[in-house]
Structure formats: C-alpha cells, structure tokens
Amino acid sequence: MGKDASFWLETSPKTDFPKLEEGLKVDAAVLGGGIAGITTATLLKESGLTVAVIESDRIIKDVSIGTTAKISAAPNMIYADLISNLGLIKAKKYASANMKSVEKMADIVRERSIDCDFHRLPLYIYTEVDEKVIRLQREFKAAEKLGLPVSLTEDVPLPFKTSAALKYQNQAQFHPRKYLLSLAMDLPGDGSHVFEETRVITVNDGDVKEIVTDNGFIKSDKVIVATHTPVYDPDQLVDHLHPARSYVLGLYVKDNFPDGLFVDFDPVHTYRTAPSPNGEMIIVAGEHSPVDVTDINVYYNRLEKYARQHLSVESVEYRWTSKDSITDDGLPVIGMTSQNGIYVATGFGFWGMTNGTTAAMVIADLINGIDNDYVELFNPLRF
Ligand SMILES: Cc1cc2nc3c(=O)[nH]c(=O)nc-3n(C[C@H](O)[C@H](O)[C@H](O)COP(=O)(O)OP(=O)(O)OC[C@H]3O[C@@H](n4cnc5c(N)ncnc54)[C@H](O)[C@@H]3O)c2cc1C
C-alpha cells in the first residue's frame, strides 16, 4: 500500500524559518510558500526589492509537494480546444508563455547551480485506444500551428502497447522541493525574510498595505496572494476556480522504465521517474475525484490496480493526494486584482510548475513596470 507521505517531502530537508516579527515593513509581501510564492519572491528580490514570504505552516508542504512535477509547455491536450474557445492569438500566447517558463526554470537551475535532479526529456501524450488517435491528430495540428516542438508518433517507448502519441521534445522533470528549498534559502537577508507558522488573516488595503496575521501585522507596498486558493479575494475569484483531487503512487518496478514523461490523456494517468536512495522510483498519478471524497482509498486502490496492470510493480513505497483548481477558461489567473498593488496567482489547472513560474515572471514585471506580453491573457478581472 505504501507510506502515506509525499516522496518529495520525505527526500528533502525540513525547514525552520522564524515566525513573523511584528511591525516590519517590506516592499512586497508574498502570502504563501509554494512554487508561485517562492518563485515570485525570488524574482522580486533579484530585481532589488525587499520581500517577505509569509507561510501559515512550513513552506513547500502543500500542493507543491502533492505534485508529480513534470515541467512541460504542453499541459495535456489543451491547445486544440483553446484555439476553438479563445482563438489562435490567445492560444499562441499561452503556448509561448509555457515555453518561456520551461526555459526560465532551466535557467534558474543552471545560474544558481541548484541540485534538484533537473533533467531534460521528452513528454509523450499517448493513448492505448485506436479510436482516440483522431484526437491526438487534432491536437497535433493545433500544437504545430502554435510553434510547439511536437511530432505525432507511433514509437512510444512504454513497456505496454500504445496506439500513438504526441511527442514534445526537450521538456523536463525535477525534484520540486529541492529546487524551491534552494530558492527559499537565498531569500532571507538584505531586508528580506521568510516567515513560517504565520497565518494570514486579512489584508488592509491602502497606499501602504497592512497584512494581518496570527502573529501580528507586517506592512508592505505590494501584496502577492499566492496561497493556492486566495486567502484575500476582493474579486470573488473563488467562483471561477474548480478544484479537483488527484492521487499519486511512488513505486519500484522490476524492469527498466523508459526516459520520458508520459500522459495518457483519457482517462488521465501519468508516469515519470525520479532518482531515489534505493534506485529509480516510478511516480504514477491519476484518478481525479472531487476534493471532499469520503473514502480516498477507493481512488488509491484504483490507481494501484491500474499501475499493476501496466507495470511490473515490485513494491509501492509512497502514496499521496492533493488538489488543484481549473479556471472557467482553462487559463491561470495571474496579475493585479481590482485593488491597486494587490496581485494574485492561482488556477494552475494541474500545471503549476510552469504556470507558477509564469506567475512569478508576470507579477515581477507588473510590479517593476516592465512590459509583459501576457498581462491581458491572465488578467484576474477577465471573467
Ligand atoms: C496530483 C497532482 C499532480 C500534479 N502534477 C503536476 C505536474 O506534473 N506538473 C505541473 O506543472 N503541475 C502539477 N500539478 C500542479 C501543481 O503542483 C500546482 O499547481 C502547484 O504546486 C500549486 O502551487 P501554489 O504555489 O499555487 O500552491 P501551494 O504549493 O499549495 O502553496 C500555497 C501555500 O500557501 C499557504 N497558505 C495557505 N493559506 C495561507 C494563509 N492563510 N496564510 C499564509 N499561508 C497560507 C499554504 O500552506 C501553502 O504552502 C499537480 C498537482 C497535483 C495535485
């Protein structure tokens, strides 16, 4: 059955940042210490601002360790539908934002020499069902039109029979917690901070904002709400966020597993590998459910059955579950709220490694007055 724990949390150090020191003032307060919050704080500090990350629990312990951490410009089969629903220009912008985000993460790893098992590899979106190949063909045409590095192939290196796949070259995988811990360790100093065990209760707006927490308040010129579901939500964005739960197993197999990220698009199941102290771990995910199901074991059992039908499973070591939210139009929500100087990043639709990094780039540019091509596309007030 496996231990109820995230592989990412179990294979990286714990953190011990202090609680909030009351009465401080920073240029930007970042609420939430997941991939969106920590990456945004990193880019803002790099640009010369003082920042404070304020996290209710310990950082990188919520959805950003519930993930499978595939880094890809192709969030499953979305582009054909995006072209139909939003038009070619918007779809092209989203594809370009995703490609930039993959490269930004690669740059961050290289420039900061982060030891996080970052590894380039292809992503395959495949089907085992001949009748579904037509959907891959449609998505292929769309992705090609948008300039993505895609091909349609029958050569899928999985250890079971498949019908066809889209192959996206030069995508990536990593250990999300090792990556984010490295960024977080570099934040404190020169007027910047990481505060843990400090729950944000509300934000009092004004030219200078006051963030009220259970450990007192902190003042800042800008506020970035990166708490997954926004804890401060002046525009009622929560009405446009549709949360779902998904399930993950970390297991060992008897045979070698191919180098690649693999996504069966219907019903969604994914595979990737990760180096572990006892050899290569295979991380299998799938079985979406409502967030508040009464018996999560039903979904874990289905996922394990699926994994055993497809792989020569030797042992299941870990199992974990987490949730993410999909927006009304499938695009993330990133940018300034109706309140001047208060920004939000949410609605990553199970692709928060790239969308969370895009959020950091867009919000850092907005705060620093730098033109950014994607501001309108992700505008939180678009609904
Ligand atoms: C099973 C699964 C598989 C996935 N696989 C992938 C994948 O392969 N590739 C990919 O790109 N994405 C994937 N995702 C999506 C991705 O993991 C998420 O989109 C992303 O991690 C969300 O990051 P975040 O920073 O918004 O949220 P979080 O990591 O949850 O960070 C938000 C933080 O805010 C804190 N917080 C909440 N309330 C308060 C408060 N009141 N005060 C202070 N702090 C607060 C929380 O404690 C938390 O630490 C997957 C998601 C799931 C569930």
Ligand as a Chemical Component Dictionary entry (heavy atoms), coordinates in Angstrom:
data_LIG
# 
_chem_comp.id                   LIG 
_chem_comp.type                 NON-POLYMER 
_chem_comp.pdbx_formal_charge   0 
_chem_comp.three_letter_code    LIG 
# 
loop_
_chem_comp_atom.comp_id 
_chem_comp_atom.atom_id 
_chem_comp_atom.alt_atom_id 
_chem_comp_atom.type_symbol 
_chem_comp_atom.charge 
_chem_comp_atom.model_Cartn_x 
_chem_comp_atom.model_Cartn_y 
_chem_comp_atom.model_Cartn_z 
_chem_comp_atom.pdbx_ordinal 
LIG C1  C1  C 0 -1.524 15.137 -8.017  1  
LIG C2  C2  C 0 -1.018 16.378 -8.676  2  
LIG C3  C3  C 0 -0.094 16.269 -9.705  3  
LIG C4  C4  C 0 0.401  17.415 -10.311 4  
LIG N1  N1  N 0 1.325  17.279 -11.298 5  
LIG C5  C5  C 0 1.837  18.394 -11.881 6  
LIG C6  C6  C 0 2.838  18.270 -12.898 7  
LIG O1  O1  O 0 3.259  17.176 -13.265 8  
LIG N2  N2  N 0 3.323  19.410 -13.460 9  
LIG C7  C7  C 0 2.860  20.641 -13.082 10 
LIG O2  O2  O 0 3.301  21.636 -13.665 11 
LIG N3  N3  N 0 1.929  20.779 -12.103 12 
LIG C8  C8  C 0 1.413  19.688 -11.491 13 
LIG N4  N4  N 0 0.484  19.825 -10.502 14 
LIG C9  C9  C 0 0.029  21.175 -10.130 15 
LIG C10 C10 C 0 0.997  21.904 -9.211  16 
LIG O3  O3  O 0 1.531  21.019 -8.267  17 
LIG C11 C11 C 0 0.258  23.053 -8.504  18 
LIG O4  O4  O 0 -0.414 23.831 -9.468  19 
LIG C12 C12 C 0 1.212  23.957 -7.753  20 
LIG O5  O5  O 0 2.046  23.204 -6.903  21 
LIG C13 C13 C 0 0.436  24.989 -6.929  22 
LIG O6  O6  O 0 1.389  25.809 -6.306  23 
LIG P1  P1  P 0 0.946  27.001 -5.373  24 
LIG O7  O7  O 0 2.173  27.749 -5.016  25 
LIG O8  O8  O 0 -0.168 27.745 -6.014  26 
LIG O9  O9  O 0 0.265  26.294 -4.110  27 
LIG P2  P2  P 0 0.900  25.642 -2.783  28 
LIG O10 O10 O 0 2.104  24.854 -3.085  29 
LIG O11 O11 O 0 -0.219 24.959 -2.087  30 
LIG O12 O12 O 0 1.353  26.912 -1.955  31 
LIG C14 C14 C 0 0.417  27.750 -1.269  32 
LIG C15 C15 C 0 0.916  27.957 0.147   33 
LIG O13 O13 O 0 0.081  28.917 0.806   34 
LIG C16 C16 C 0 -0.004 28.561 2.165   35 
LIG N5  N5  N 0 -1.190 29.212 2.764   36 
LIG C17 C17 C 0 -2.492 28.873 2.603   37 
LIG N6  N6  N 0 -3.261 29.679 3.339   38 
LIG C18 C18 C 0 -2.431 30.566 3.968   39 
LIG C19 C19 C 0 -2.632 31.649 4.874   40 
LIG N7  N7  N 0 -3.852 31.995 5.321   41 
LIG N8  N8  N 0 -1.548 32.353 5.301   42 
LIG C20 C20 C 0 -0.305 32.024 4.871   43 
LIG N9  N9  N 0 -0.056 30.983 4.035   44 
LIG C21 C21 C 0 -1.113 30.267 3.591   45 
LIG C22 C22 C 0 -0.108 27.033 2.126   46 
LIG O14 O14 O 0 0.264  26.465 3.381   47 
LIG C23 C23 C 0 0.876  26.698 1.013   48 
LIG O15 O15 O 0 2.171  26.406 1.498   49 
LIG C24 C24 C 0 -0.035 18.701 -9.877  50 
LIG C25 C25 C 0 -0.955 18.815 -8.841  51 
LIG C26 C26 C 0 -1.444 17.675 -8.242  52 
LIG C27 C27 C 0 -2.421 17.822 -7.116  53 
# 
loop_
_chem_comp_bond.comp_id 
_chem_comp_bond.atom_id_1 
_chem_comp_bond.atom_id_2 
_chem_comp_bond.value_order 
_chem_comp_bond.pdbx_ordinal 
LIG C1  C2  SING 1  
LIG C2  C3  SING 2  
LIG C2  C26 DOUB 3  
LIG C3  C4  DOUB 4  
LIG C4  N1  SING 5  
LIG C4  C24 SING 6  
LIG N1  C5  DOUB 7  
LIG C5  C6  SING 8  
LIG C5  C8  SING 9  
LIG C6  O1  DOUB 10 
LIG C6  N2  SING 11 
LIG N2  C7  SING 12 
LIG C7  O2  DOUB 13 
LIG C7  N3  SING 14 
LIG N3  C8  DOUB 15 
LIG C8  N4  SING 16 
LIG N4  C9  SING 17 
LIG N4  C24 SING 18 
LIG C9  C10 SING 19 
LIG C10 O3  SING 20 
LIG C10 C11 SING 21 
LIG C11 O4  SING 22 
LIG C11 C12 SING 23 
LIG C12 O5  SING 24 
LIG C12 C13 SING 25 
LIG C13 O6  SING 26 
LIG O6  P1  SING 27 
LIG P1  O7  DOUB 28 
LIG P1  O8  SING 29 
LIG P1  O9  SING 30 
LIG O9  P2  SING 31 
LIG P2  O10 DOUB 32 
LIG P2  O11 SING 33 
LIG P2  O12 SING 34 
LIG O12 C14 SING 35 
LIG C14 C15 SING 36 
LIG C15 O13 SING 37 
LIG C15 C23 SING 38 
LIG O13 C16 SING 39 
LIG C16 N5  SING 40 
LIG C16 C22 SING 41 
LIG N5  C17 SING 42 
LIG N5  C21 SING 43 
LIG C17 N6  DOUB 44 
LIG N6  C18 SING 45 
LIG C18 C19 SING 46 
LIG C18 C21 DOUB 47 
LIG C19 N7  SING 48 
LIG C19 N8  DOUB 49 
LIG N8  C20 SING 50 
LIG C20 N9  DOUB 51 
LIG N9  C21 SING 52 
LIG C22 O14 SING 53 
LIG C22 C23 SING 54 
LIG C23 O15 SING 55 
LIG C24 C25 DOUB 56 
LIG C25 C26 SING 57 
LIG C26 C27 SING 58 
# 
